[in-house]
Amino acid sequence: TICRVPGAVASLAHVVDRTALVKRDPRDWHDTAEVHRYAAGLDTATHAEWKWQGTDHATIRTSVPMGRVISVQVTHHPGWHATSNGKNVPIHRDGLGMMWLDSACSAGCEIQMTYNGGWELRLCRWISATVLLTLVLWLYRTRRRVTIRVPQVS
């Protein structure tokens, strides 16, 4: 178990040089040149503050000089959306399946990251609600069964 890597920044967001990004998926486990370049880029990365606000929202605070980008060590998914100063910030997928943002804010900026889950999350919520409602109705019906007794005539 690795509890902490000495010298590593605990943030999930880092300002790295654009050339440090892994541009394509590795072909196999021997194809590590881009991954090594990315790891070296993280060693010289500028810290970007990453703060979770619940399970589906995070805030990044940093400044991004020209030629640098924000590498976010969270899995890319189309359900993620980013905004800065009310404007959409495009989210890109790197070769490792994580996200990176190209945000031109040389002064301090704040980027809001929001995850809405896309159609998969909506489908799962709909299925869960349907199953829960069906279970409640089934329990209600089984408890409401009334046994009618007919009096016996002697």
Phi, psi and omega in degrees: 000129175261117182270324181199139176261119182301137177083347182282147177272134185284352183289151176270357180238136181220141175268112183239163175292140182305326182289346181280344183295146173279114189273334182223158178295137176299141180290320179203186185287350175276339185277081188242003185301313181292326179293319177296320178297320178295316179298320177294323177295327177291330179295331180252012183289152173271138180294135172239128182287124177245126180226118175288141174229080187091195183268347186229021180211137178216158178237135175248129175239123181190182168230142186238104177292163179303138179087359180242158181225169178261118175266124182249120183272059175226141182300133178291138176207142181299346179284349179278138176225145181231141175224149175218125182054040178079000181251144177292139176246120180298139177251130182246157176258132176267181182290348177263359180087011178259177184260154168216148183239139176252088183247119181274087177220086183293328172278176179302136178224161178234125180245127179265122177254127181230136178247120178253358173081344180068196185292331181296316181293319178297319178297315179297320178295319180295316179297316179299316179296319179296315179296317179297315179297317178299318179296316179298315179296320179297314178298319179299315182293321182289331179277338183271355180298128181246129178270122180267124179256129178267127180294141181274137180265131180258000000 
